[in-house]
Amino acid sequence: MDSYQNILFDLDGTITDSGKGITNSVAYALRKFDIEIKDTSELRKFIGPPLHDSFVKFYQFSNSDASKAIEYYREYYKDQGIFENYVFNGIEELLKQLKAKDKTLVVATSKPEYFANIIIKHFKLDDYFSLVAGSHMDGTRVNKDEIIQHAMETLQIKHGNHSIMIGDRKFDILGAKHHQMKSIGVLFGFGNHEELEKAGADYIVDTVQDLSDLLLPY
């Protein structure tokens, strides 16, 4: 693993457990369309893919309704949902050790970059990362391959050979493969082994400790 200089982390389900804030925000948005959700756990499927795509796929919203739903989502998320969130145990220590080895650490998330920066700073993790790369608020640059491309261009990373992407959903794995980058799928987030394996993850780990053992073997 020492050959990987650039280590990219997804945010939701990889650095933080953001499930409560995201599902509560989605439920709030759906209520605006008179859709009541009794069990918000069924909304965990919204964690990972672009929000617009999920409103269209799971509730058959038109493009205009999906855009409106995102506006409602952000009404709740910007003041409350964003902080219904916590850092997974062991993640900060892992970041600290990687930084001590002079690794270049990057957040690569489909979440709007504006919100991602607030979260990273809120949890006092900003000193570890050279870049927080996310989507635009207008819904562009939302796919993971585009976000990884943005990170590579910003940090002048010429190719993916010395980089590795870590994430909990297939979108992270497929985004990495698009750039010939190795990937690690984590099972402590919101995906599952079948999803990550089918997407082609090079490594799959169960816990943060397993991730640390893989990245810092000595």
FENZISUL-V973708 format. One record per residue. N is the residue number from 0. RES is the residue in three letters. OMEGA is omega in radians with two decimals (999 if undefined). NEAR is the number of other ideal C-beta (glycine too) atoms within 8 Angstrom. D_FIRST is the distance of its C-alpha to the first C-alpha in Angstrom with 2 decimals. Layout:
N/RES/OMEGA/NEAR/D_FIRST  N/RES/OMEGA/NEAR/D_FIRST
//
This chain:
0/MET/-3.14/8/0.00  1/ASP/-3.13/4/3.80  2/SER/3.14/5/5.31  3/TYR/-3.14/11/5.68  4/GLN/-3.06/8/8.73  5/ASN/-3.09/12/10.68  6/ILE/-3.08/14/10.21  7/LEU/3.14/15/13.40  8/PHE/2.86/12/15.14  9/ASP/-3.12/17/18.30  10/LEU/-3.09/15/21.04  11/ASP/3.12/15/23.47  12/GLY/3.13/18/22.15  13/THR/3.04/14/18.65  14/ILE/-3.12/12/19.43  15/THR/2.98/14/23.09  16/ASP/-3.04/10/25.50  17/SER/-3.00/13/27.97  18/GLY/-3.08/10/29.86  19/LYS/-3.11/11/33.18  20/GLY/-3.12/14/33.53  21/ILE/-3.10/14/32.72  22/THR/3.08/14/34.96  23/ASN/3.13/13/37.75  24/SER/3.09/13/37.62  25/VAL/3.13/14/37.85  26/ALA/3.09/11/40.71  27/TYR/-3.14/13/42.48  28/ALA/-3.12/14/42.27  29/LEU/3.11/12/43.55  30/ARG/3.10/10/46.47  31/LYS/3.09/9/47.60  32/PHE/3.13/10/48.15  33/ASP/3.05/5/49.95  34/ILE/-3.12/7/47.12  35/GLU/3.13/6/46.81  36/ILE/-3.11/11/43.71  37/LYS/-3.11/3/44.55  38/ASP/-3.06/5/41.07  39/THR/3.12/10/38.39  40/SER/3.13/6/35.66  41/GLU/3.13/7/36.60  42/LEU/3.12/11/35.35  43/ARG/3.10/9/31.71  44/LYS/3.10/7/31.42  45/PHE/-3.06/12/31.77  46/ILE/3.12/12/28.38  47/GLY/-3.12/12/25.81  48/PRO/3.06/9/27.97  49/PRO/-3.09/10/30.19  50/LEU/-3.11/12/33.25  51/HIS/-3.13/12/35.76  52/ASP/-3.09/8/34.53  53/SER/3.10/11/34.69  54/PHE/3.11/14/38.25  55/VAL/-3.06/12/39.34  56/LYS/-2.99/6/37.68  57/PHE/-3.12/8/38.52  58/TYR/3.06/9/41.88  59/GLN/3.08/4/43.07  60/PHE/2.96/10/43.53  61/SER/3.12/6/44.72  62/ASN/-3.13/8/42.62  63/SER/3.10/6/44.99  64/ASP/3.10/10/44.92  65/ALA/3.10/13/41.12  66/SER/3.10/10/41.14  67/LYS/3.12/9/43.74  68/ALA/3.10/15/41.77  69/ILE/3.07/13/38.80  70/GLU/3.11/8/41.30  71/TYR/3.11/11/42.49  72/TYR/-3.07/13/38.96  73/ARG/3.06/9/38.30  74/GLU/3.14/9/41.61  75/TYR/-2.98/13/40.28  76/TYR/-2.99/13/36.62  77/LYS/-3.11/8/37.12  78/ASP/-3.02/7/39.13  79/GLN/-3.05/9/38.15  80/GLY/-3.10/14/35.48  81/ILE/-3.11/13/32.82  82/PHE/3.01/7/33.13  83/GLU/-2.77/9/33.34  84/ASN/3.03/10/29.66  85/TYR/3.13/5/27.36  86/VAL/3.09/10/23.77  87/PHE/3.10/11/22.01  88/ASN/3.09/5/21.99  89/GLY/-3.09/10/18.82  90/ILE/-3.10/11/17.48  91/GLU/3.11/10/18.88  92/GLU/3.08/8/17.51  93/LEU/3.12/13/13.93  94/LEU/-3.13/12/14.71  95/LYS/-3.12/9/16.32  96/GLN/3.10/10/13.50  97/LEU/3.11/13/11.05  98/LYS/3.12/11/14.11  99/ALA/3.08/6/14.76  100/LYS/3.09/8/11.60  101/ASP/3.04/4/13.17  102/LYS/3.05/10/10.92  103/THR/-3.06/8/13.30  104/LEU/-3.05/12/14.00  105/VAL/2.91/15/16.34  106/VAL/3.09/16/18.60  107/ALA/-3.00/15/19.42  108/THR/3.04/13/22.37  109/SER/3.07/12/25.52  110/LYS/3.06/11/27.47  111/PRO/-3.09/9/29.67  112/GLU/3.13/11/27.97  113/TYR/-3.13/8/30.97  114/PHE/-3.14/12/30.45  115/ALA/3.10/14/26.67  116/ASN/3.10/11/27.29  117/ILE/-3.11/9/29.99  118/ILE/-3.12/14/27.78  119/ILE/3.12/14/24.90  120/LYS/3.13/9/27.60  121/HIS/-3.13/8/29.56  122/PHE/3.07/9/26.78  123/LYS/3.11/6/26.12  124/LEU/-2.99/12/22.50  125/ASP/3.14/9/23.32  126/ASP/-3.11/6/22.32  127/TYR/-2.96/10/18.62  128/PHE/3.06/12/18.62  129/SER/-3.09/6/19.29  130/LEU/2.92/9/20.80  131/VAL/-3.10/12/22.23  132/ALA/3.14/13/22.81  133/GLY/-3.13/16/25.26  134/SER/3.04/14/28.38  135/HIS/3.14/9/31.81  136/MET/-3.12/6/34.62  137/ASP/3.08/4/36.69  138/GLY/3.06/10/34.37  139/THR/-3.04/6/32.85  140/ARG/-3.03/8/29.19  141/VAL/-3.13/11/28.55  142/ASN/-3.01/10/26.38  143/LYS/3.11/13/22.61  144/ASP/3.10/10/22.24  145/GLU/-3.13/9/24.71  146/ILE/3.08/17/22.94  147/ILE/3.10/17/19.60  148/GLN/3.11/9/21.82  149/HIS/3.13/10/23.47  150/ALA/-3.12/14/20.29  151/MET/-3.14/13/19.18  152/GLU/-3.11/8/22.74  153/THR/-3.09/8/23.14  154/LEU/3.12/11/20.08  155/GLN/3.04/6/20.82  156/ILE/-2.98/11/17.58  157/LYS/-3.13/4/18.92  158/HIS/-3.03/7/16.74  159/GLY/-3.02/11/13.87  160/ASN/-3.07/5/11.73  161/HIS/-3.11/9/9.46  162/SER/3.10/15/9.86  163/ILE/-3.11/13/9.24  164/MET/3.14/16/12.28  165/ILE/3.13/13/12.91  166/GLY/-3.04/17/16.50  167/ASP/-3.10/16/19.17  168/ARG/-3.11/16/21.37  169/LYS/-3.11/11/21.60  170/PHE/3.11/12/22.23  171/ASP/-3.10/17/18.67  172/ILE/-3.13/16/17.38  173/LEU/3.07/12/20.20  174/GLY/3.10/15/19.75  175/ALA/-3.12/16/16.18  176/LYS/3.12/11/17.52  177/HIS/-3.11/8/20.36  178/HIS/3.14/13/18.17  179/GLN/-3.10/7/16.12  180/MET/3.07/12/13.06  181/LYS/-3.09/11/10.66  182/SER/3.04/16/11.56  183/ILE/3.04/15/11.46  184/GLY/-3.14/17/15.04  185/VAL/-3.07/15/16.29  186/LEU/3.10/13/19.60  187/PHE/3.13/9/20.81  188/GLY/-2.97/13/22.04  189/PHE/3.09/10/24.71  190/GLY/3.07/13/23.51  191/ASN/-3.03/6/23.53  192/HIS/-3.11/8/21.74  193/GLU/3.14/6/24.13  194/GLU/-3.08/10/23.66  195/LEU/3.13/16/19.86  196/GLU/3.14/10/19.98  197/LYS/3.13/7/22.83  198/ALA/3.08/11/21.10  199/GLY/3.10/9/18.32  200/ALA/-3.14/11/15.28  201/ASP/3.09/6/12.35  202/TYR/3.04/9/11.61  203/ILE/-3.11/11/14.34  204/VAL/-3.09/11/14.50  205/ASP/-2.97/6/17.83  206/THR/3.05/9/17.56  207/VAL/3.11/12/16.03  208/GLN/3.09/7/15.43  209/ASP/3.10/9/13.54  210/LEU/3.10/13/11.33  211/SER/-3.14/12/10.91  212/ASP/3.14/8/10.29  213/LEU/-3.08/11/7.43  214/LEU/-3.09/10/5.79  215/LEU/-3.00/11/7.44  216/PRO/-3.06/6/7.95  217/TYR/999/2/10.22
//
